[in-house]
Amino acid sequence: MSETIRLGGSGKNAPVLALRVREVGRPGRRALLLVVHDGPEYVRRGSLLRLLNRLVEARELPAHRVALLAPADRMETYSASARYARTLLAALEELGGRRVGLGSSLGALALLHAHRLEPSAFAGLFLQSGSSRLPRRARRARVAGVAAGPRGAPRRAAAEGLAILPRLGAADTHRPRHRPRFAIGDRDDLGYEQKLAEYRRLADDHFETGEYEEFRRGPLAHLDEAAHDFFTSDEFDRVLVESVRGTFPAHEHEPLVAHYRGLLGAWAAERA
């Protein structure tokens, strides 16, 4: 199944969102829908569909549907666009079923934007490395929260990540390692901030945060200084440019290099 959704405008430069739905296993018409932003890249670079098929065959996940989203121009089509978010929500509503979103970088922000407009649109979100960017017509400096936020921001982000990890289906809820997380989510006596505190406690126990902090104060005491020197060096700048050129389309190279240099510059200035 596939369809093309036009966001508006006319002519060859009109922004377009292509949406293709694939089935994993033998799902019903109302089966869970995994919405993957920039889905074709996940398939091409990460063999996402092959992985999901193996998980379903191993009964690690229930049969489900996958919606692969492929916007034509990520820099202009869905970068901080309310119109894009509304159109995406309308398209997903037609597909029905419970939805879980998966995205990274600007795609992660687009899904979060849609969630903020309609909180009931997704049963869960898994967002990686969300970057902040405005369209060219209204661009100005903007720094991502983890890059410029307080030192505790990454830990809070990890706790919130546990908070929004979706319950993909009953086939996986009986596993002992998942029970504490689901138990917290099912508690009606806890507010959002209280649940975050409980998820953070689980995260600290799982990642052995106390032991890690001791390790940071000892053998890793020099790490902040070493990281600052490396990430502000010409050597790392060459790595950044090569990575962007090897990953993204040519028309995105210049704005993305400027974007990541800006984030690094803000981070370095804060820690100077």
C-alpha positions as CSV (number, residue, x, y, z in Angstrom):
1,M,0.0,0.0,0.0
2,S,1.3,3.5,-0.8
3,E,0.0,7.0,-1.3
4,T,1.4,10.5,-1.9
5,I,0.2,13.4,0.1
6,R,0.7,17.0,-1.2
7,L,1.0,19.6,1.6
8,G,-0.1,22.5,-0.5
9,G,1.1,24.9,-3.2
10,S,1.6,24.1,-6.8
11,G,4.3,23.5,-9.4
12,K,7.4,21.4,-9.3
13,N,8.6,22.9,-6.1
14,A,5.5,22.1,-4.1
15,P,6.4,20.2,-0.9
16,V,5.4,16.5,-1.0
17,L,5.2,13.8,1.6
18,A,5.3,10.2,0.4
19,L,3.9,7.6,2.7
20,R,4.1,3.8,2.2
21,V,2.6,1.2,4.5
22,R,4.2,-2.2,4.8
23,E,3.0,-5.2,6.8
24,V,5.2,-7.2,9.1
25,G,3.8,-10.6,9.9
26,R,0.1,-10.9,9.4
27,P,-1.4,-7.9,11.1
28,G,-5.1,-7.1,11.2
29,R,-6.5,-3.9,9.8
30,R,-6.4,-2.2,13.2
31,A,-3.0,-3.6,14.2
32,L,-0.3,-1.4,15.7
33,L,1.2,1.1,13.3
34,L,4.9,2.0,13.6
35,V,5.4,5.4,12.0
36,V,9.0,5.8,10.9
37,H,10.0,9.3,9.9
38,D,12.5,9.2,7.0
39,G,11.6,5.5,6.8
40,P,13.3,4.7,3.5
41,E,16.7,5.7,5.1
42,Y,16.1,3.5,8.1
43,V,15.4,0.6,5.7
44,R,18.3,1.3,3.4
45,R,20.9,2.1,6.1
46,G,19.7,0.0,9.0
47,S,17.7,-2.9,7.4
48,L,14.8,-1.9,9.6
49,L,12.2,-4.1,7.9
50,R,14.5,-7.1,8.0
51,L,15.0,-6.6,11.7
52,L,11.3,-6.2,12.4
53,N,10.4,-9.3,10.5
54,R,12.9,-11.3,12.5
55,L,11.5,-9.9,15.8
56,V,8.0,-10.9,14.8
57,E,9.2,-14.4,13.7
58,A,10.9,-14.8,17.1
59,R,7.7,-13.6,18.8
60,E,9.6,-10.7,20.4
61,L,7.0,-8.3,18.8
62,P,3.5,-8.8,17.6
63,A,2.6,-8.5,13.9
64,H,2.2,-4.9,13.0
65,R,2.2,-2.3,10.2
66,V,5.0,0.1,9.3
67,A,4.4,3.5,7.8
68,L,7.5,4.7,6.0
69,L,7.5,8.5,5.6
70,A,9.7,10.1,3.0
71,P,9.3,13.9,2.8
72,A,10.8,15.4,-0.4
73,D,13.0,18.1,1.3
74,R,13.6,17.7,5.0
75,M,15.2,21.2,5.3
76,E,12.1,23.1,4.1
77,T,9.2,20.7,4.2
78,Y,9.0,19.6,7.9
79,S,11.5,21.8,9.7
80,A,9.4,23.5,12.4
81,S,6.3,23.4,10.2
82,A,2.9,23.3,11.8
83,R,1.3,22.7,8.4
84,Y,3.4,19.6,8.0
85,A,2.5,18.4,11.4
86,R,-1.3,18.8,10.9
87,T,-1.1,17.1,7.5
88,L,0.8,14.2,8.9
89,L,-1.7,13.8,11.7
90,A,-4.6,13.8,9.2
91,A,-2.9,11.1,7.1
92,L,-2.2,8.9,10.1
93,E,-5.7,9.2,11.3
94,E,-7.0,7.7,8.1
95,L,-4.7,4.6,8.7
96,G,-6.3,3.9,12.1
97,G,-4.9,1.7,14.9
98,R,-2.6,2.6,17.8
99,R,0.5,4.4,16.6
100,V,4.1,4.5,17.8
101,G,6.5,7.0,16.3
102,L,10.2,6.5,15.5
103,G,12.5,9.2,14.2
104,S,15.9,10.9,14.5
105,S,17.3,14.4,14.1
106,L,14.8,16.7,12.3
107,G,12.4,13.7,11.9
108,A,12.3,13.3,15.6
109,L,11.3,16.9,16.0
110,A,8.6,16.6,13.4
111,L,7.0,13.7,15.3
112,L,7.3,15.6,18.6
113,H,5.7,18.6,17.0
114,A,2.8,16.4,15.8
115,H,2.5,14.9,19.3
116,R,2.4,18.4,20.9
117,L,-0.4,19.4,18.6
118,E,-2.4,16.2,19.2
119,P,-1.1,14.3,22.4
120,S,-3.4,11.3,21.6
121,A,-1.9,10.8,18.2
122,F,0.8,8.4,19.4
123,A,0.7,5.7,22.1
124,G,4.5,6.2,22.3
125,L,7.5,7.9,20.8
126,F,11.1,6.8,20.4
127,L,13.1,9.9,19.3
128,Q,16.8,10.0,18.7
129,S,19.1,13.1,18.5
130,G,16.4,15.7,17.9
131,S,17.9,18.8,16.3
132,S,16.3,22.3,16.3
133,R,16.1,24.2,13.0
134,L,13.8,26.7,11.4
135,P,12.9,27.0,7.7
136,R,15.1,29.3,5.6
137,R,12.5,32.1,5.6
138,A,12.6,32.4,9.4
139,R,16.0,31.0,10.3
140,R,17.9,32.1,13.4
141,A,20.3,30.6,15.9
142,R,18.8,27.9,17.9
143,V,20.5,25.4,20.2
144,A,19.3,21.9,21.1
145,G,18.5,21.4,24.8
146,V,21.1,18.7,25.5
147,A,23.8,20.7,23.7
148,A,23.3,23.9,25.6
149,G,21.2,22.8,28.6
150,P,22.3,22.1,32.2
151,R,24.6,19.2,33.0
152,G,21.6,17.2,34.2
153,A,19.8,17.5,30.9
154,P,21.1,14.2,29.4
155,R,20.0,12.3,32.4
156,R,16.5,13.8,32.3
157,A,16.4,13.0,28.6
158,A,17.2,9.4,29.4
159,A,14.4,9.3,32.0
160,E,11.9,10.8,29.7
161,G,13.0,8.3,27.0
162,L,12.1,5.5,29.3
163,A,8.8,7.3,30.0
164,I,7.7,7.3,26.3
165,L,9.0,3.9,25.2
166,P,5.9,2.2,23.8
167,R,4.2,-0.9,25.0
168,L,4.4,-2.6,21.6
169,G,2.1,-5.4,22.4
170,A,1.0,-8.1,24.9
171,A,3.6,-10.5,23.4
172,D,6.4,-8.6,25.2
173,T,4.7,-7.4,28.4
174,H,5.3,-10.7,30.3
175,R,9.1,-10.4,30.3
176,P,10.3,-9.7,33.8
177,R,12.7,-6.9,32.7
178,H,9.7,-4.8,31.4
179,R,7.3,-5.2,34.4
180,P,8.7,-2.4,36.6
181,R,8.4,0.1,33.7
182,F,4.8,-0.9,32.9
183,A,3.9,-0.9,36.5
184,I,4.9,2.7,36.9
185,G,3.1,3.7,33.7
186,D,-0.1,2.1,34.9
187,R,-0.1,3.9,38.3
188,D,-2.9,6.4,38.5
189,D,-1.7,7.9,41.8
190,L,1.5,9.4,40.2
191,G,1.7,12.6,38.2
192,Y,3.9,13.1,35.2
193,E,6.9,14.5,37.2
194,Q,6.6,11.7,39.8
195,K,6.6,9.1,37.1
196,L,9.7,10.7,35.6
197,A,11.4,10.4,39.0
198,E,10.5,6.7,39.1
199,Y,11.7,6.1,35.5
200,R,14.9,7.9,36.4
201,R,15.4,5.6,39.4
202,L,15.0,2.6,37.0
203,A,17.5,4.2,34.6
204,D,20.0,4.9,37.4
205,D,19.8,1.3,38.6
206,H,20.1,-0.1,35.1
207,F,23.1,2.0,34.1
208,E,24.7,1.9,37.5
209,T,24.8,5.6,37.7
210,G,26.4,5.8,41.2
211,E,29.4,3.6,40.1
212,Y,29.7,5.6,36.9
213,E,29.9,8.9,38.8
214,E,32.7,7.5,40.9
215,F,34.5,6.4,37.7
216,R,34.1,9.9,36.3
217,R,35.6,11.5,39.4
218,G,38.6,9.1,39.2
219,P,40.0,7.8,35.9
220,L,37.8,10.1,33.8
221,A,38.5,13.3,35.7
222,H,40.3,14.7,32.6
223,L,37.6,13.8,30.1
224,D,35.8,17.2,29.9
225,E,39.0,19.0,29.0
226,A,40.1,16.3,26.5
227,A,36.6,16.3,24.9
228,H,36.7,20.1,24.6
229,D,40.1,20.0,22.9
230,F,39.1,17.3,20.5
231,F,35.6,18.6,19.5
232,T,37.0,22.1,18.8
233,S,39.9,20.8,16.7
234,D,40.4,21.0,13.0
235,E,40.6,17.3,12.9
236,F,37.1,16.8,14.3
237,D,35.8,19.6,11.9
238,R,37.1,17.5,9.0
239,V,35.3,14.4,10.4
240,L,32.1,16.4,10.7
241,V,32.2,17.7,7.1
242,E,33.1,14.2,5.8
243,S,30.2,12.6,7.8
244,V,27.6,15.1,6.5
245,R,28.8,14.7,2.9
246,G,28.8,11.0,3.2
247,T,25.3,10.8,4.7
248,F,23.0,13.6,3.3
249,P,22.1,14.8,-0.2
250,A,24.3,17.4,-1.7
251,H,21.8,20.2,-1.4
252,E,21.8,19.7,2.4
253,H,25.6,19.7,3.0
254,E,26.1,23.4,3.5
255,P,23.2,24.1,5.9
256,L,23.8,21.0,7.9
257,V,27.5,21.6,8.3
258,A,26.6,25.2,9.5
259,H,24.0,23.7,11.9
260,Y,26.3,21.2,13.6
261,R,29.2,23.7,13.7
262,G,26.7,26.1,15.5
263,L,25.8,23.5,18.0
264,L,29.4,22.6,18.7
265,G,30.3,26.3,19.0
266,A,27.6,26.9,21.5
267,W,28.7,23.9,23.5
268,A,32.3,24.9,23.4
269,A,31.6,28.5,24.5
270,E,29.5,27.3,27.4
271,R,32.4,25.2,28.7
272,A,35.2,27.5,27.9
